[in-house]
Amino acid sequence: MVHYDFSGRVVVITGGSRGLGHAMALGFARCGANLAIASRKLDACEAAVREIRALGREGSAHAIHVGKWEDCNRLFEEVYARWGRCDVLINNAGLSPLYSSLPEHNEELFNKVIGVNLKGPFRLSALFGARMAHDGGGAIINISSTLSIRPTATTASYSAAKAGLNAITVAFAQEFGPTVRVNCVMAGAFHTDISKGWSRSEEFIRLAREMHAMGRAGEPDEIVGAALYLASPAASFTTGTILTVDGGASFPKKMY
């Protein structure tokens, strides 16, 4: 296994208290990084920080709503007040609520989905990216979804937001290069707290066996290597890139 050394580095992860964000937080901690964990629930962030400290690293907990710019501003201020630096920002927080039909997809829900999945990452990337560039460099990693390029009837707003996240990845790479690299991991189906309702269903398991090269959904730990690579000096010539990590999926018209 490739060893990455992030000793002395500070990594900020939104949605870092569970799912893919939690797995990435522990992965970076095992490689020597200190972590700033942000999500809506402070107690969940504090629990993640305790796990990070058990690995011999330090962490800080931040309760924010990523869809609110004032909370994004506050996270930026808190991180620099606590750590004095940010080397890696991972925009991982996401929201994909179900809805029964497009006409019933009301404005409040639409704004919430766009806010968490696109508006927040835009604001955080602008704040942290500009400061990283001023301080000499860093890396931003956006966590997108294959639904951004393969939308379904029940993911319209989520898919649109994640497609926007793909787009701003390229735009911010142009804005903050060459010292700040901005990349995106476009994740497929993973077993997480949010997805377990469908990712472990008999229908999904059958379809995955038929239409995924790996024949299954991913485990959260299986996204960590992609994030470590994109954050590391090994990716020194990689920016504005959208890396697909989906187990070789080929989706039918309706899957989940």
Long-range contacts (C-beta under 8 A, 24 or more apart in sequence): 2-225, 2-228, 2-229, 2-234, 3-31, 4-31, 4-228, 4-229, 4-231, 4-232, 4-234, 5-31, 5-32, 6-31, 6-32, 6-33, 6-87, 6-88, 6-231, 6-232, 7-32, 7-33, 8-32, 8-34, 9-33, 9-34, 9-87, 9-88, 10-34, 10-35, 10-36, 10-79, 10-83, 10-85, 10-86, 10-87, 10-88, 11-35, 11-36, 11-86, 11-87, 11-88, 11-89, 11-90, 11-231, 12-36, 12-38, 12-75, 12-79, 12-86, 12-88, 12-89, 12-90, 12-128, 13-37, 13-38, 13-90, 13-92, 14-38, 14-39, 14-64, 14-66, 14-75, 14-90, 14-91, 14-92, 14-93, 14-120, 14-121, 14-124, 15-39, 15-66, 15-92, 15-93, 15-94, 16-45, 16-48, 16-90, 16-92, 17-41, 17-44, 17-45, 17-47, 17-48, 18-44, 18-192, 18-193, 19-190, 19-192, 19-193, 19-194, 19-220, 20-92, 20-143, 20-187, 20-190, 20-192, 20-220, 20-223, 21-90, 21-92, 21-93, 21-143, 22-48, 22-220, 23-220, 23-221, 23-223, 23-224, 24-90, 24-92, 24-223, 24-224, 24-227, 25-52, 25-59, 26-51, 26-52, 26-55, 27-221, 27-224, 27-227, 27-228, 28-88, 28-227, 28-228, 28-231, 29-55, 29-56, 29-57, 29-59, 30-55, 31-228, 32-57, 33-57, 33-87, 33-88, 34-58, 34-59, 34-83, 35-59, 35-60, 36-60, 36-62, 36-75, 36-78, 36-79, 36-82, 36-83, 36-86, 37-61, 37-62, 38-62, 38-63, 38-64, 38-66, 38-75, 38-93, 39-63, 39-64, 39-93, 40-64, 40-65, 65-116, 66-93, 66-115, 66-116, 66-120, 66-121, 66-124, 67-95, 67-111, 67-112, 67-114, 67-115, 67-116, 67-119, 67-120, 68-115, 68-120, 69-119, 69-120, 69-123, 72-120, 72-123, 72-124, 72-127, 73-123, 73-127, 75-124, 76-124, 76-127, 76-128, 76-131, 79-128, 80-131, 85-135, 86-128, 86-131, 86-132, 86-138, 87-132, 87-138, 87-139, 87-231, 88-138, 88-139, 88-140, 88-141, 88-231, 89-124, 89-125, 89-128, 89-129, 89-132, 89-138, 89-139, 89-140, 89-141, 90-140, 90-141, 90-142, 90-143, 90-227, 90-231, 91-120, 91-121, 91-124, 91-125, 91-140, 91-141, 91-142, 91-143, 91-165, 92-143, 93-120, 94-143, 94-145, 94-158, 95-158, 96-155, 96-158, 96-194, 98-154, 99-154, 102-156, 105-156, 105-157, 109-157, 110-157, 113-157, 113-158, 113-161, 114-157, 114-160, 114-161, 114-164, 116-161, 117-158, 117-161, 117-162, 117-164, 117-165, 118-161, 118-162, 118-164, 118-165, 118-168, 121-165, 121-168, 122-168, 125-168, 125-172, 125-182, 126-172, 129-172, 129-175, 129-176, 129-180, 129-182, 130-176, 132-176, 132-179, 132-180, 133-176, 133-179, 133-180, 136-179, 137-179, 137-180, 138-179, 138-180, 138-181, 139-180, 139-181, 139-182, 139-183, 139-230, 139-231, 139-235, 140-172, 140-176, 140-180, 140-181, 140-182, 140-183, 141-182, 141-183, 141-184, 141-185, 141-227, 141-230, 141-231, 142-166, 142-168, 142-169, 142-182, 142-183, 142-184, 142-185, 143-184, 143-185, 143-187, 143-223, 144-169, 144-184, 144-185, 144-186, 144-187, 144-242, 145-186, 145-187, 145-188, 146-186, 146-187, 146-188, 146-244, 146-246, 146-249, 146-251, 148-186, 149-186, 150-251, 152-254, 152-255, 152-256, 153-254, 166-242, 169-240, 169-241, 169-242, 170-240, 170-242, 173-239, 173-240, 174-240, 177-239, 177-240, 181-230, 181-235, 181-236, 181-238, 181-239, 182-239, 182-240, 183-230, 183-235, 183-238, 183-239, 183-240, 183-241, 183-242, 183-243, 184-241, 184-242, 184-243, 185-223, 185-226, 185-227, 185-230, 185-242, 185-243, 185-245, 186-242, 186-243, 186-244, 186-245, 186-246, 187-218, 187-223, 187-245, 187-246, 188-212, 188-217, 188-218, 188-244, 188-245, 188-246, 188-247, 188-249, 189-217, 189-218, 189-246, 189-247, 189-249, 189-256, 190-217, 190-218, 190-219, 190-220, 190-222, 190-223, 191-217, 191-218, 191-219, 191-220, 192-220, 198-256, 199-256, 204-255, 204-256, 207-252, 207-255, 208-247, 208-249, 211-249, 211-250, 211-251, 211-252, 211-255, 212-246, 212-247, 212-248, 212-249, 212-250, 213-247, 213-248, 213-249, 214-247, 214-248, 215-247, 216-247, 217-247, 218-245, 218-246, 218-247
